[in-house]
Amino acid sequence: MDPRTRPARWLVRRRERPEAPLNVYVFAHAGGSSAEYLLWTDELTEVQLWGVQLPGRSVRRAEPAHTAIGPLVADLVSQSAFTGPYVLFGHSFGGLLAYETTRALRREGRDLPEHLVLSSSPAPHTFGTGGPAGSLHTLSDEELITAAEARWGPLPEQVHADARLRRLVLGPLRADISVFETYVHEPEPPLEVPATLLCGTGEQDRLAGESAGWARHLDRITRRVALPGGHFYFREDHAPLLDVIREVAGEVGVGRSRATA
């Protein structure tokens, strides 16, 4: 069965481009929905853009969100068909999911992505007990908001102003934070997939350290780029990020690079 016909709707798109030579699957940040990233569709015309929509948010908000990475990745891989050639993009928490999804696909002998684009995402061994561990997911709502904003920047004003929206946001955010706070990295050989590492200039001081960390888990890192802005640099101006994706598309043999040197 085509995964797009399943009720779970793990893979969603805003516009169908059957002629597109490359699929780009996007994993959102903690608590995020793919809807934010699918807004790039009208500008990123060179590829078919897909959002990986997790349970507990958007059209799947009635479903319980996963709180551990094992069941989350197992469900995602078993119910989704990543068709190629394709690229996986993940921002922050989404980068960890993109990485673990690729490892799961490799264990099953399935086709791997042509490229990974990992944005503002700590190296796997620094999640969970290996690094920024904690218990944010056990905090009260107000404490969680304060801690999340201190770490990743302010939530949208609408979240603060609308109690119903705040509840909708905090549920998946708490679940996703639980996923990475309880994550324990299991060593495997490095992925034989080239990767691009991105972050905002506000985080570039840690880019060198993250690059060294990711080098333990990836066969090849083709570029390390700091784009203008903070953790959510693409909310300020997503054009430079889309140029990087176009550049990646060109490198895997599809699309036309319009990125500047």
C-alpha positions in Angstrom: 0.0 0.0 0.0 1.2 3.5 -0.8 2.2 5.1 2.5 0.4 8.3 1.5 -2.9 6.4 1.7 -2.4 5.3 5.2 -4.5 7.0 7.9 -1.4 7.9 9.9 -0.1 10.1 7.1 3.6 10.1 8.1 4.6 11.7 4.9 2.8 14.8 3.7 3.2 17.4 1.0 1.8 20.7 0.0 2.0 20.3 -3.7 2.6 17.3 -6.0 5.5 17.5 -8.4 5.7 14.1 -10.2 8.3 15.4 -12.5 10.7 16.4 -9.7 14.0 14.4 -9.9 14.6 14.5 -6.2 12.6 14.0 -3.0 13.5 16.0 0.1 12.0 14.7 3.3 12.0 17.2 6.2 12.1 16.4 9.9 10.9 19.2 12.1 12.4 20.5 15.4 11.2 19.4 18.8 7.5 20.1 19.2 7.3 21.3 15.6 5.1 20.4 12.7 6.1 19.8 9.1 3.6 22.5 8.0 6.2 25.3 8.8 8.7 23.7 6.5 6.3 22.9 3.7 5.8 26.6 3.2 9.1 26.5 1.3 7.4 24.4 -1.5 6.5 27.3 -3.8 10.1 28.6 -3.8 11.9 25.2 -3.8 10.5 24.2 -7.2 13.4 22.0 -8.1 12.4 19.1 -5.8 9.4 17.3 -4.3 9.3 18.5 -0.7 7.8 16.2 1.9 7.2 16.8 5.6 7.6 13.9 8.0 4.6 14.4 10.2 4.9 12.8 13.6 1.9 11.8 15.8 0.6 14.3 18.3 0.6 17.4 16.1 -1.2 19.0 13.2 -3.6 16.6 11.5 -2.3 13.8 13.9 -2.9 15.7 17.1 -5.4 13.2 18.3 -2.7 10.4 18.3 -0.4 9.9 21.2 3.0 11.3 20.6 6.0 9.0 21.0 8.3 9.6 24.0 11.1 7.2 23.1 13.2 7.0 19.9 13.1 3.3 19.4 9.3 2.9 18.9 9.2 6.3 17.0 11.8 5.3 14.4 10.4 1.7 14.1 6.9 3.0 13.3 8.2 5.6 10.9 10.4 3.2 9.0 7.8 0.4 8.8 5.0 2.7 7.6 6.9 5.0 5.3 8.5 4.6 1.9 11.4 7.0 1.2 11.7 6.9 -2.5 14.7 7.9 -4.4 16.8 9.6 -5.2 16.2 11.5 -1.9 17.7 13.7 0.7 16.8 13.9 4.4 16.8 17.3 6.2 16.5 17.6 9.9 16.6 20.6 12.2 17.8 20.2 15.8 15.8 17.3 17.2 14.8 16.5 13.6 18.5 15.9 12.7 18.7 13.2 15.3 15.6 11.5 13.8 17.0 11.8 10.3 20.2 10.1 11.4 18.5 7.3 13.3 16.0 6.8 10.5 18.9 6.4 8.1 20.6 3.9 10.4 17.3 1.9 10.7 16.9 1.9 6.9 20.5 0.6 6.6 19.8 -2.2 9.0 16.9 -3.3 6.9 18.9 -3.2 3.7 16.7 -0.4 2.2 17.8 2.4 -0.1 19.6 5.1 1.8 19.4 8.9 1.1 21.8 10.5 -1.3 22.7 13.2 1.3 21.8 14.2 4.9 21.3 17.9 5.7 21.7 18.3 9.5 20.7 21.7 10.9 21.6 23.0 14.4 21.6 19.4 15.5 24.1 18.1 18.2 26.0 15.0 17.4 24.2 11.8 18.5 26.5 10.8 21.3 25.9 14.2 22.9 22.2 13.7 23.3 20.7 11.8 26.3 23.2 10.7 28.9 26.1 11.7 26.7 25.6 15.5 26.8 22.7 17.9 27.2 20.7 15.5 29.3 18.2 16.7 31.8 14.6 16.5 32.9 12.9 19.3 31.0 10.1 17.0 30.0 9.1 16.5 33.7 8.7 20.3 34.4 5.4 22.1 34.7 4.1 23.9 31.7 5.4 27.3 32.7 8.8 25.9 33.7 9.0 24.1 30.5 8.3 27.2 28.4 10.9 29.2 30.4 13.6 26.4 30.0 12.8 25.9 26.3 13.0 29.6 25.5 16.3 29.9 27.4 17.8 27.1 25.3 16.3 27.5 21.9 14.8 31.0 21.7 11.3 32.5 22.2 8.2 30.7 21.3 5.8 32.5 18.9 3.8 35.2 20.6 0.6 33.4 19.7 1.6 30.5 21.9 1.8 32.8 24.9 -1.4 34.6 24.1 -3.6 31.6 23.3 -4.0 29.0 26.1 -5.5 26.4 23.7 -2.6 26.8 21.3 -0.2 26.6 24.2 -1.6 23.2 25.2 -1.4 22.0 21.6 2.3 23.1 21.4 3.5 21.8 24.8 2.2 18.3 24.4 4.4 17.3 21.4 7.2 19.5 22.7 7.3 17.7 26.0 7.2 14.3 24.2 10.0 15.2 21.8 12.2 16.5 24.6 11.6 13.2 26.4 12.8 11.4 23.3 16.1 13.1 23.2 16.6 13.3 27.0 16.2 9.5 27.2 18.1 8.8 24.0 21.2 6.6 24.4 23.4 6.3 21.3 24.2 2.7 20.2 27.5 2.5 18.3 27.4 1.3 14.7 29.7 1.9 11.8 29.6 5.4 10.3 26.9 6.1 7.8 28.2 5.9 4.2 26.1 9.0 3.3 27.6 12.5 2.7 26.3 15.2 5.0 26.0 19.0 5.2 26.1 20.6 8.7 24.3 23.9 9.2 23.6 26.3 12.0 22.8 30.0 12.6 25.7 32.4 13.1 24.5 32.9 16.6 25.5 29.2 17.2 28.6 29.1 15.1 30.9 29.0 18.1 29.8 25.4 18.6 29.8 24.5 14.9 33.4 23.3 15.0 32.7 21.1 18.0 29.5 19.7 16.5 31.4 19.0 13.2 34.0 17.0 15.0 31.3 15.1 16.9 29.4 14.3 13.7 32.6 13.1 12.0 32.5 10.1 14.3 29.1 9.0 12.8 29.3 10.0 9.2 31.5 8.8 6.4 31.9 12.3 4.8 30.9 15.8 5.7 30.9 17.9 2.5 30.3 21.3 4.0 29.9 23.2 7.2 27.9 26.4 6.9 26.8 29.1 9.4 23.8 31.0 8.0 22.7 34.4 9.4 20.5 34.2 12.5 20.0 32.3 15.7 18.8 28.7 16.3 15.8 29.2 14.0 17.9 31.1 11.5 15.5 30.2 8.6 12.6 32.0 10.2 14.5 35.2 9.8 15.4 34.5 6.2 15.1 31.1 4.7 16.5 32.0 1.2 20.1 31.0 2.1 19.0 27.6 3.4 17.0 26.9 0.2 20.1 27.8 -1.8 22.1 25.2 0.2 19.4 22.6 -0.5 19.6 23.5 -4.2 23.3 23.1 -4.1 22.9 19.7 -2.5 20.4 18.7 -5.3 23.0 19.8 -7.8 25.7 17.6 -6.2 23.5 14.5 -6.3 22.9 15.1 -10.0 19.5 16.8 -10.1 18.2 20.3 -10.1 20.3 23.4 -10.7 22.5 25.0 -8.1 21.7 28.6 -7.4 23.7 28.9 -4.2 26.3 31.5 -4.0 29.9 30.6 -3.2 
